[in-house]
Amino acid sequence: MKTVRRSHLSVSFWTVVLFFLMFSGGCATSGKETPPPPEPINLAHPFADVPIPKGFKRDQSKSFVYETSNIKVGRLFFSGGSNPKLTVEFYRNEMINHGWALVNSIANKESILNYEKEGWTCTVIVKPASFGRSDIEIQIGPIQREPK
């Protein structure tokens, strides 16, 4: 008799599991699911036109932003992400996509990229870090022209 009870309990258990699985799928969709939006590129807040590659985190202890109603300058530090070569390639592509023009660049152990945009200058320094990662330093501020 105990065997019959266990069998009966087993059937009841699997019936509940099957019922749950059949009706816990949620509402049906029309078949046209919209893909998730692409991940936005991280920006060097408050400088919304300076992109930061995915996987980099800002070092708040070293970063500095000075902003008044007349001026905004910053020196920002980031670490993480990919190897220096890929990071430099990211900046060569994305800074142009954000309206910056490359003025010049220097590459050795570290790479220095100098950009200008509508009265602004931005220097991006990419340094190799441990484990094939990169450190980024961004210096940004208005262009100051010497009076002639």
Stockholm file with secondary structure:
# STOCKHOLM 1.0

chainA/1-148         MKTVRRSHLSVSFWTVVLFFLMFSGGCATSGKETPPPPEPINLAHPFADVPIPKGFKRDQSKSFVYETSNIKVGRLFFSGGSNPKLTVEFYRNEMINHGWALVNSIANKESILNYEKEGWTCTVIVKPASFGRSDIEIQIGPIQREPK
#=GR chainA/1-148 SS CHHHHHHHHHHHHHHHHHHHHHHCSCCCCCSCCCCCCCCCCEEETTEEEEEECTTEEECTTTCEEEECSSCEEEEEEEEESSCHHHHHHHHHHHHHHTTCEEEEEEESSSEEEEEEETTEEEEEEEEECGGGCEEEEEEEEECCCCCC
#=GC SS_cons         CHHHHHHHHHHHHHHHHHHHHHHCSCCCCCSCCCCCCCCCCEEETTEEEEEECTTEEECTTTCEEEECSSCEEEEEEEEESSCHHHHHHHHHHHHHHTTCEEEEEEESSSEEEEEEETTEEEEEEEEECGGGCEEEEEEEEECCCCCC
//
